[in-house]
């Protein structure tokens, strides 16, 4: 673990959590990982987990459970082509996450804000599409 990076992420996210205008409703540590919980419009909230490595700051946020929908997977590829630093990825159970890495040396308050903003935006853009794909046969208004 990169202790100076960990301390920076902890200090910055804790400060955001005390600001009622930030959209961050929780910042803390759980089981050795640092996280923030951000309010969403499409669902209650999303938790972003940070891993502070020597070379990169890695982050992940759960988006949705496994969906076997080729059309949705193509949308994920299009999203990945145009988004940064958050990308769609899958875990070993094929659950869907937004993940990414940024160089540890580039992490400042602005970059951390870019990461949190990219995850927030990605969830807002993709969550409803996941819900629609999970309910096949229903009328789609979009």
MITORMAR-338796 format. One record per residue (C-alpha): residue number from 1; residue in three letters; x, y, z. Coordinates in pm, whole numbers, always signed. Layout:
residues N
tivo  minu  east  north  up
NUM  ALA  X  Y  Z
...
END
This chain:
residues 142
tivo  minu  east  north  up
1  UNK  +0  +0  +0
2  UNK  +110  +352  -81
3  UNK  +65  +515  +261
4  UNK  +101  +880  +147
5  UNK  -159  +821  -127
6  UNK  -388  +643  +122
7  UNK  -360  +937  +362
8  UNK  -432  +1186  +84
9  UNK  -739  +993  -35
10  UNK  -860  +958  +325
11  UNK  -816  +1327  +404
12  UNK  -974  +1446  +80
13  UNK  -1274  +1212  +85
14  UNK  -1339  +1278  +454
15  UNK  -1347  +1652  +384
16  UNK  -1593  +1593  +100
17  UNK  -1817  +1388  +329
18  UNK  -1847  +1682  +570
19  UNK  -1958  +1916  +289
20  UNK  -2338  +1886  +243
21  UNK  -2305  +2014  -117
22  UNK  -2056  +1747  -228
23  UNK  -2294  +1456  -284
24  UNK  -2066  +1236  -73
25  UNK  -2270  +1084  +211
26  UNK  -2000  +860  +358
27  UNK  -1623  +827  +346
28  UNK  -1432  +571  +544
29  UNK  -1249  +245  +566
30  UNK  -1393  -105  +559
31  UNK  -1190  -425  +560
32  UNK  -870  -247  +461
33  UNK  -1017  -50  +171
34  UNK  -1097  +317  +148
35  UNK  -1437  +410  +10
36  UNK  -1682  +690  -61
37  UNK  -2056  +669  -108
38  UNK  -2207  +913  -357
39  UNK  -2572  +1002  -404
40  UNK  -2720  +909  -743
41  UNK  -3038  +1013  -925
42  UNK  -3091  +671  -1088
43  UNK  -3057  +481  -759
44  UNK  -2999  +570  -396
45  UNK  -2619  +572  -396
46  UNK  -2299  +412  -526
47  UNK  -1992  +317  -325
48  UNK  -1651  +361  -485
49  UNK  -1364  +158  -338
50  UNK  -1003  +272  -373
51  UNK  -686  +61  -367
52  UNK  -380  +279  -316
53  UNK  -90  +104  -488
54  UNK  +267  +216  -534
55  UNK  +215  +282  -906
56  UNK  -161  +336  -947
57  UNK  -475  +435  -765
58  UNK  -724  +165  -860
59  UNK  -1098  +213  -810
60  UNK  -1414  +11  -854
61  UNK  -1786  +52  -807
62  UNK  -2055  -214  -841
63  UNK  -2302  -135  -1118
64  UNK  -2528  -439  -1160
65  UNK  -2544  -817  -1144
66  UNK  -2477  -1052  -1431
67  UNK  -2672  -979  -1749
68  UNK  -2650  -1195  -2059
69  UNK  -2758  -935  -2312
70  UNK  -2537  -897  -2621
71  UNK  -2692  -560  -2708
72  UNK  -2608  -425  -2364
73  UNK  -2254  -563  -2386
74  UNK  -2209  -373  -2715
75  UNK  -2327  -58  -2537
76  UNK  -2066  -123  -2270
77  UNK  -1795  -143  -2538
78  UNK  -1912  +187  -2686
79  UNK  -1910  +340  -2338
80  UNK  -1554  +216  -2281
81  UNK  -1443  +366  -2610
82  UNK  -1553  +717  -2509
83  UNK  -1513  +723  -2132
84  UNK  -1216  +784  -1907
85  UNK  -1104  +695  -1644
86  UNK  -1403  +473  -1553
87  UNK  -1463  +168  -1772
88  UNK  -1711  -119  -1758
89  UNK  -1561  -449  -1647
90  UNK  -1679  -784  -1513
91  UNK  -1574  -985  -1210
92  UNK  -1533  -1364  -1200
93  UNK  -1912  -1407  -1159
94  UNK  -1976  -1168  -1450
95  UNK  -2121  -900  -1221
96  UNK  -2080  -556  -1377
97  UNK  -1848  -291  -1232
98  UNK  -1709  +47  -1323
99  UNK  -1334  +28  -1270
100  UNK  -1020  +215  -1355
101  UNK  -667  +315  -1267
102  UNK  -484  +644  -1265
103  UNK  -113  +696  -1201
104  UNK  -45  +743  -829
105  UNK  +176  +1044  -905
106  UNK  -109  +1224  -1082
107  UNK  -354  +1199  -794
108  UNK  -446  +1537  -650
109  UNK  -783  +1673  -539
110  UNK  -884  +1749  -897
111  UNK  -795  +1402  -1026
112  UNK  -979  +1238  -738
113  UNK  -1279  +1452  -830
114  UNK  -1250  +1338  -1193
115  UNK  -1251  +974  -1080
116  UNK  -1557  +1016  -855
117  UNK  -1735  +1221  -1122
118  UNK  -1663  +961  -1393
119  UNK  -1807  +682  -1179
120  UNK  -2112  +891  -1091
121  UNK  -2169  +975  -1458
122  UNK  -2115  +615  -1568
123  UNK  -2371  +483  -1322
124  UNK  -2622  +748  -1432
125  UNK  -2567  +661  -1799
126  UNK  -2571  +281  -1766
127  UNK  -2786  +178  -1469
128  UNK  -3125  +224  -1639
129  UNK  -3003  +27  -1939
130  UNK  -2906  -256  -1704
131  UNK  -3250  -248  -1541
132  UNK  -3417  -263  -1883
133  UNK  -3198  -556  -1989
134  UNK  -3286  -740  -1667
135  UNK  -3658  -715  -1754
136  UNK  -3686  -854  -2106
137  UNK  -4025  -839  -2274
138  UNK  -4129  -516  -2104
139  UNK  -4216  -212  -2308
140  UNK  -3917  +15  -2360
141  UNK  -3986  +385  -2385
142  UNK  -3638  +476  -2516
END
